[in-house]
């Protein structure tokens, strides 16, 4: 009996993520708390589709591409809004959008050139930071979650600082607290994206060089 790739559980979770993200963007202008909750839930489900794929032996190229494109589209859509909310920083958001798209596209293309079934399977002899990023599930989850939490908190902070957290005689809004905690993670995630871009570019150039040398020998 032919397997139905589109109905594999990890891909169904991927479709659910898209629906949740779509609902989040629908409520973005009218209900910031509902929007924030739906967006964060969509991003957190990213951890479960990968786990389901490995546990059920349902890892597919379609699922890997669906997962990556969902991540990229969601993050870019949110950053477009943030560039409008924080107009003094729009160039930074534009740079982050460009970095996010180009680094992951180069990395995905490089993975496909090497015959990998997933962009998360990398050469373990490569960059040590990327090796840690992709071989440690807790590190990968914390980095991706921290990055998304930072941008989600920036969205919520446009409307309010959140429930007040008291410490001694001082206080801080919950959304602002989470933003400050996740900021270093977000910065490190951007550094990883730069390494992605450089490493993938070098690997693709090496493939070009190998092909050109092979052509010369023929």
N, C-alpha and C positions, 0 to 999 in steps of 0.2 A: 504494500500500500504506500502510495506516494505521500511523503511528509508535506504538511502545509506550513511552509516557512513563515508566512505572514501571520499565522495563528499560534506561533510559539509563544509561550508565556512571557519571556523577556520582551518580545516585540509588543505584546498586548499591554505590558507595563509602559512601554515606550509610547504607545498611542494614548494611554491614560495621562502620561506626562504632558503630551501635546494639548489634550483637552483641558487639563488643569491650567496650563500656561495661557491658553486662549481665554479661559474664563477670567484669569487674573488680569490680563490686559483689557478685557471688556469692562471690568469694574474699576480699572485704574483711575479714571477721571471722577468717579462718584463715591467709591467706598475704599479708602486706602488700607484699612485694616483687613478687609476681606481679600483685597488684591494681594497684600503682602503675605497673608496666610496661604493663599492658593499658590502663589509663586514659590514660596519656600517649600511647600509640600511637593510641588512638581520637581524641584531640584533634589530634594532628599530621596525621592523615589529612584533617582539615578543609581543609588547604591544597591537597590534591590533588583533592578533588571540585570545587572552584572552578576550578582550572586545567583539569581535564578538561572541565568545562562550557563554558569559553571556547574551548578548542582544538578541541573536536568540535562546536561550535555547538549545544550541548545545554542551554543555560540555560533553565530553566522556573520558573514560579511555585511548582509543587509542590516542586521541588528546593530553592528558596530557603527555603520554609517548613520543609521537612524539616531543612535545615541549621541554621536558627536554633533550632528546637525541640529538636534533638539537643543543641546547645550548652547551651541553657538547662537542660534536664532533667539533663544530666550534672553541670553546675556546681552546681545546686541540691541534687541528691542527695549530692554530696560535701560541701557546706557543712553539710547537716543532720548528717552524721556528725561534722564538725569542731566543730559547736556542742555535741555530746555529749562529744567528747574534751576540748575546752577550755571547760568550763562557765562559767568566769569571764568569757568573751568572747562568750557566746551571743547577747547583744543586738546585738553588732556583726555576727555572722553573720546574724541575722534581718534586720537592716537591709540588708545586702549582697544577701540573697536577694530582698527586696522591691524594691530598686533595680534589680537585674538583670532581673527579670521586667517591672516596669512600664516601665522605659526602653526595652527592646527591643520590648515590645508596642505602646507609643505610636509608636515609630519605624516599626515594620512597618505599623501601621494608617495612619500618615501617608503612607508610600510607596504603599500601595494606593490611597488617596484620590487621589493625584496621578497614578495610572496607571503607576507604575514597575513593571518586571518583577522587580526585586530590591530588598531593603532596603539593599543596598550601593551602589545608584545614587542619588546625592544631588544636590541643587542646588549646583552648583559656586560659586555666588555667596553661599553660606551661611557658617556658622561656619568660620573658617580651620583650627581644630584638627580638626574633623570632615572638612574637605576633604583635609587631609594624611592623616588616618587611612584614608580610603576610596580615595584616588587613588594612594597609594604602597603597592604590594604588600608590600615589605619591612617597612614600618612596621606595616601591618595584621597581618602574620604575627608579628612580634616582640611586639607588644602582646598579641595573643591567646595566643601561646605562653607569654610571660612571666607572664601572669595565671594560666593553668592550671598552670604549673610551680610557682608559689608555693603554691597550694592543695594540689597534689599533695605538695609537700615537707612542708607542715604535717601532712598525713596520715602520711607516713613518719616524721616526727620524733616522733610519738606513740609509736613503737616503738623507734626507734634514730636515731642521728645520721648513720649511713652510714659508708662507708670513710673512714679518717682521711687528711686532707691536711695535710702538714707544710710550714711555711714558716718557716725559721730555727729558733728554739727554741720556736715556738708551733705549734699544730695546731688543726684544725677538721674536723668531720664534713662529708662531701660534701653530704648533704641540707641541713644547716644553711647551708652556703656558698651553695648554689643558692637557698635561701629568701631569704637576705639580698640576693643579686644581683637576684632577681626582685621583691622587695618594692616598689622604686620604680616598676617597670612596673605592678604590680598597683594601686598607689595612683593612678597616672595613668589606668589603665583605668577605675577607679571615677569619676574626674573626667569622663572622656569619657561615661560612662553618665549622669551628672547633666546634661551638656550635651545629650545625646540627648533626655532627658526634657523639658528646658526648651524646646529648639528644636522638637521634635515637637509639644508642647503649643501653642506659639505658632502653628505652621503649621496645626494643626487648628482653632484658634480663628479664624484668618484665613479658612479655608474656611467656617466657620459664618457669619462676618461677611459674606462675599461672597454666600452663599446668602440670608441675611436681607435684604441690600440688593437682591438680584435679585427677591425676593418682594415687596418694597415697591414696586418699579418696576412690577411686574405688577398 
